[in-house]
Amino acid sequence: MRVLYFGVLKDMVGHPSAEMDLPSGSSVGTLIEIHEGQTAAMGFPWRSIAAAVNREYAQAGDLLHDGDEVALLPPVSGGWL
């Protein structure tokens, strides 16, 4: 599967996208847990990101399949009122 990183996530992992192989039955939550483990020292709140699978917003329990494209989107904040 192809994983796309946006915003600060792209800076954290050092590239805009990656190809990943996950075990059969893996979910969006599994993918996030893997990333959380790889960047634990950075203290990023991975559980607060949004994910989209094949351009549709997804939930942690949604299963992933070969050929999926997963976009990981950091939380958005800031702005002026």
Contacts in CASP RR format, 6 or more apart in sequence:
PFRMAT RR
TARGET T0000
AUTHOR 0000-0000-0000
METHOD contacts of the structure
MODEL  1
MRVLYFGVLKDMVGHPSAEMDLPSGSSVGTLIEIHEGQTAAMGFPWRSIA
AAVNREYAQAGDLLHDGDEVALLPPVSGGWL
1 19 0 8 1.000
1 20 0 8 1.000
1 21 0 8 1.000
1 22 0 8 1.000
1 64 0 8 1.000
1 65 0 8 1.000
1 66 0 8 1.000
1 67 0 8 1.000
1 68 0 8 1.000
1 69 0 8 1.000
1 70 0 8 1.000
2 17 0 8 1.000
2 18 0 8 1.000
2 19 0 8 1.000
2 20 0 8 1.000
2 67 0 8 1.000
2 68 0 8 1.000
2 69 0 8 1.000
2 70 0 8 1.000
3 17 0 8 1.000
3 18 0 8 1.000
3 19 0 8 1.000
3 20 0 8 1.000
3 31 0 8 1.000
3 69 0 8 1.000
3 70 0 8 1.000
3 71 0 8 1.000
3 72 0 8 1.000
4 16 0 8 1.000
4 17 0 8 1.000
4 69 0 8 1.000
4 70 0 8 1.000
4 71 0 8 1.000
4 72 0 8 1.000
5 12 0 8 1.000
5 13 0 8 1.000
5 14 0 8 1.000
5 15 0 8 1.000
5 16 0 8 1.000
5 17 0 8 1.000
5 18 0 8 1.000
5 72 0 8 1.000
6 71 0 8 1.000
6 72 0 8 1.000
6 73 0 8 1.000
6 74 0 8 1.000
7 73 0 8 1.000
7 74 0 8 1.000
8 44 0 8 1.000
8 74 0 8 1.000
9 44 0 8 1.000
9 49 0 8 1.000
9 72 0 8 1.000
9 73 0 8 1.000
9 74 0 8 1.000
10 16 0 8 1.000
12 39 0 8 1.000
12 42 0 8 1.000
12 44 0 8 1.000
13 35 0 8 1.000
13 39 0 8 1.000
20 31 0 8 1.000
20 34 0 8 1.000
22 30 0 8 1.000
22 31 0 8 1.000
22 34 0 8 1.000
22 64 0 8 1.000
25 63 0 8 1.000
25 64 0 8 1.000
26 63 0 8 1.000
26 64 0 8 1.000
27 60 0 8 1.000
27 61 0 8 1.000
27 62 0 8 1.000
27 63 0 8 1.000
27 64 0 8 1.000
28 51 0 8 1.000
28 53 0 8 1.000
28 58 0 8 1.000
28 59 0 8 1.000
28 60 0 8 1.000
28 61 0 8 1.000
28 62 0 8 1.000
28 64 0 8 1.000
28 70 0 8 1.000
29 51 0 8 1.000
29 60 0 8 1.000
29 61 0 8 1.000
30 64 0 8 1.000
31 51 0 8 1.000
31 64 0 8 1.000
31 70 0 8 1.000
31 72 0 8 1.000
32 46 0 8 1.000
32 47 0 8 1.000
32 49 0 8 1.000
32 51 0 8 1.000
32 60 0 8 1.000
32 72 0 8 1.000
33 46 0 8 1.000
35 46 0 8 1.000
35 72 0 8 1.000
36 44 0 8 1.000
36 46 0 8 1.000
36 47 0 8 1.000
39 46 0 8 1.000
45 75 0 8 1.000
48 75 0 8 1.000
49 72 0 8 1.000
49 73 0 8 1.000
49 74 0 8 1.000
49 75 0 8 1.000
50 57 0 8 1.000
50 72 0 8 1.000
50 73 0 8 1.000
50 75 0 8 1.000
51 57 0 8 1.000
51 58 0 8 1.000
51 60 0 8 1.000
51 70 0 8 1.000
51 71 0 8 1.000
51 72 0 8 1.000
51 73 0 8 1.000
52 58 0 8 1.000
52 70 0 8 1.000
52 71 0 8 1.000
52 73 0 8 1.000
53 62 0 8 1.000
53 64 0 8 1.000
53 68 0 8 1.000
53 69 0 8 1.000
53 70 0 8 1.000
54 68 0 8 1.000
54 69 0 8 1.000
55 69 0 8 1.000
55 71 0 8 1.000
58 70 0 8 1.000
64 70 0 8 1.000
END
